[in-house]
Amino acid sequence: MENTKEKIKALSREQLLELMARSKGQKQSPAIGRADRSAGSFSQSYSQQRQWFMEQLMNGGVFNVPQSYLLKGKVRIDLLEEALNKLVEKHESLRTVFNTVDYIPSQIIKPYERFRIEHIDLQAYGSGEQQEKLREINREIARRPFDLTVGPLWRFQVIRLAEEEVVLTLSLHHIICDGWSFGVIMQELAEGYSGLLSGQADVRPLPVQYADYSEWQRQRIESGELDDQLNYWLGKLQDGPACIALPYDYRRGDVQTYRGRTEYFTVDRETAGRIHELALGHKSSVYHLMLSALSLLLHAYSLDETICIGTPVAGRSRVELEKLIGLFINTVVIRSRLEPELSFTALLEEVKGNCIEAFNHAEIPFEQVVTGLQLQRQMRHSPLFQVLYVQTEESMLNVTIPGINAEVIPVTAETAQFDLSLYATVLREGISAGFEYNTDLFSRETILRMIEDFQVLLKAATADPDRSIAELAGLLGRKKLALTIVSSFESEPVAEALEYWLDRLAVPAKLQFAPYSQVFQQLIDASSLLSGQHGGIGVVLLRLEDWIQGMDFPKERLEAVLAENTARFIQSLLGHVNRHRSPLLLVLCPASERILGQPGLSAQIAQLEAQITGKAAGNRYITVLQGQEIAWKYGLTEYNDGLGDEEGHVPYLREYFTALGTELARIMLELSLQAPSRR
């Protein structure tokens, strides 16, 4: 998560001046008032409301937020327990439960009740067994579900490893806390423990509580105060991709699952140093550069040129909110366009600009954006983005307790709220990171390869930031094949069968169609979809008669047009494959009943097809398929669709497109097996 200090450091002088000018003319939001406590219940914040509904769909510890600290020194468990009690007494959010009141999802604050902290002693175990027991205990605490209607929605546990080694593990439901909240918890815990140790404990009441914020937030939304921010996001994300096309190891089910795992890694000191230098040199931050590298990695793996990554923002726009425990975090979407010829430096500039825009429109709740976009409801994956990036600074993890050394130790609930999440912590000696992934979509081997590839990109991009996106992506080997279909007629009906078989055969491919009737343009133009596929496979569906369709000329003139276009096609075809050196499948599609009824034209087309086949035969990149033979192979005797040809330039029946898609998938499987290994 990028904090305000990091954002401001990344701004240029011009952007700072613009920000100052805008802030002077900006209308200040009304102060957060004290909500009426007599009703006994309060509206949920928008973030809480989403968590509440998600919990009804998928409970079982999915939304638990665990954190564990190793405390070294003479730890007084009694004082630790007392400090935690004072923390719960002070923060209403830690005494809040959730239920419906008059059919409305609400939050209800319970009175404070003193509690005892759970204490487990592992001193009797040897070192290796002790660590295994600790991991097992932490895993259980992190995964154990909460009952939102009963509470409490937190667990505090102390595990003693030695006389002067204690582990404090906290697990809270996300509906009452966020990442920032852990900093508040540990800071107040340290202050409370220190005060109790010196006999000067002081519990000062908070000026506002989370319930006050919830009511204030709803008033802002309902008054239209944030409509401009909502309109920004509706424009920014209106035509965004529904789902990233990563090469998953397993088929996505009909309902999103949350089983997960995290693989940890570090960015070495030298590379981390270059990351800092490059970011500084471009008036950016480490956050912008890491996000740029992640966007590039996702582009290389998915072949998508539009990449959407979710990222959290603190959501604490007022000073009085900074010391509260609660779910303030909001999510924004960083949408970037990765064009292969752009340099990494240009990508960094784009991502930085997109981040600044996003953070300037970050107060409107993500839930409002999703609702405003009126997306088609589906349960297979999260809306708008499926990959998350979270960054924290080492200073946010530091805890200072007199006489005690505290350090964070890894603990995970073994869940994944998204397909893939990258968590990074910027340290003095490098960068510590981990990829959290959905184990129902990815294998561990794929994630380990992804970690290697991410580190390759970081090193290469920081060593030579002027290298193009295509060059950098090419360092990773082939992750997914681009399958670009170019045709002389409307051929998109082939997609259904082709995608079905590619999925069943586990061929990692991305299917894309060029506008039909652009065969020559796609072969000749260096900026065309076919030319820009960078190592993918091209498919040309060619029906020669389409070159003379609609022409009312004498037979001799039509024959001349066919001959001229065939000669030009052969030259363009050979020129394309020799330039790009990538496989191309050419399907010479069957003639229509209209042409078959004209023996002269029919015979000439057969001769021209033979000429194309002969010229292509000596080129190792071209595979020629006879469309008529595909029909025979799949037992089709009737396949032309004269009505479809006339109305929409769709010349074949669905059965033929199914056969064509099946045959293309079979050949794609062969080509993918022949392709170089992933690394």
Secondary structure as GFF3:
##gff-version 3
##sequence-region A 1 679
A	DSSP	alpha_helix	4	10	.	.	.	ID=ss1
A	DSSP	alpha_helix	13	25	.	.	.	ID=ss2
A	DSSP	beta_strand	42	43	.	.	.	ID=ss3
A	DSSP	alpha_helix	46	57	.	.	.	ID=ss4
A	DSSP	beta_strand	64	73	.	.	.	ID=ss5
A	DSSP	alpha_helix	77	90	.	.	.	ID=ss6
A	DSSP	three_ten_helix	92	95	.	.	.	ID=ss7
A	DSSP	beta_strand	96	101	.	.	.	ID=ss8
A	DSSP	beta_strand	104	109	.	.	.	ID=ss9
A	DSSP	beta_strand	118	121	.	.	.	ID=ss10
A	DSSP	alpha_helix	127	143	.	.	.	ID=ss11
A	DSSP	beta_strand	154	162	.	.	.	ID=ss12
A	DSSP	beta_strand	165	173	.	.	.	ID=ss13
A	DSSP	three_ten_helix	174	176	.	.	.	ID=ss14
A	DSSP	alpha_helix	179	198	.	.	.	ID=ss15
A	DSSP	alpha_helix	210	222	.	.	.	ID=ss16
A	DSSP	alpha_helix	227	237	.	.	.	ID=ss17
A	DSSP	beta_strand	260	267	.	.	.	ID=ss18
A	DSSP	alpha_helix	269	281	.	.	.	ID=ss19
A	DSSP	alpha_helix	286	302	.	.	.	ID=ss20
A	DSSP	beta_strand	306	313	.	.	.	ID=ss21
A	DSSP	three_ten_helix	319	321	.	.	.	ID=ss22
A	DSSP	beta_strand	330	337	.	.	.	ID=ss23
A	DSSP	alpha_helix	344	360	.	.	.	ID=ss24
A	DSSP	alpha_helix	366	373	.	.	.	ID=ss25
A	DSSP	beta_strand	387	393	.	.	.	ID=ss26
A	DSSP	three_ten_helix	394	396	.	.	.	ID=ss27
A	DSSP	beta_strand	400	401	.	.	.	ID=ss28
A	DSSP	beta_strand	404	409	.	.	.	ID=ss29
A	DSSP	beta_strand	420	427	.	.	.	ID=ss30
A	DSSP	beta_strand	430	438	.	.	.	ID=ss31
A	DSSP	alpha_helix	444	463	.	.	.	ID=ss32
A	DSSP	alpha_helix	469	474	.	.	.	ID=ss33
A	DSSP	beta_strand	481	487	.	.	.	ID=ss34
A	DSSP	three_ten_helix	492	494	.	.	.	ID=ss35
A	DSSP	alpha_helix	495	504	.	.	.	ID=ss36
A	DSSP	beta_strand	509	513	.	.	.	ID=ss37
A	DSSP	alpha_helix	519	524	.	.	.	ID=ss38
A	DSSP	three_ten_helix	531	533	.	.	.	ID=ss39
A	DSSP	beta_strand	537	542	.	.	.	ID=ss40
A	DSSP	three_ten_helix	544	547	.	.	.	ID=ss41
A	DSSP	alpha_helix	555	580	.	.	.	ID=ss42
A	DSSP	beta_strand	584	588	.	.	.	ID=ss43
A	DSSP	alpha_helix	593	596	.	.	.	ID=ss44
A	DSSP	alpha_helix	599	617	.	.	.	ID=ss45
A	DSSP	beta_strand	622	626	.	.	.	ID=ss46
A	DSSP	alpha_helix	627	633	.	.	.	ID=ss47
A	DSSP	alpha_helix	642	648	.	.	.	ID=ss48
A	DSSP	alpha_helix	654	674	.	.	.	ID=ss49
###
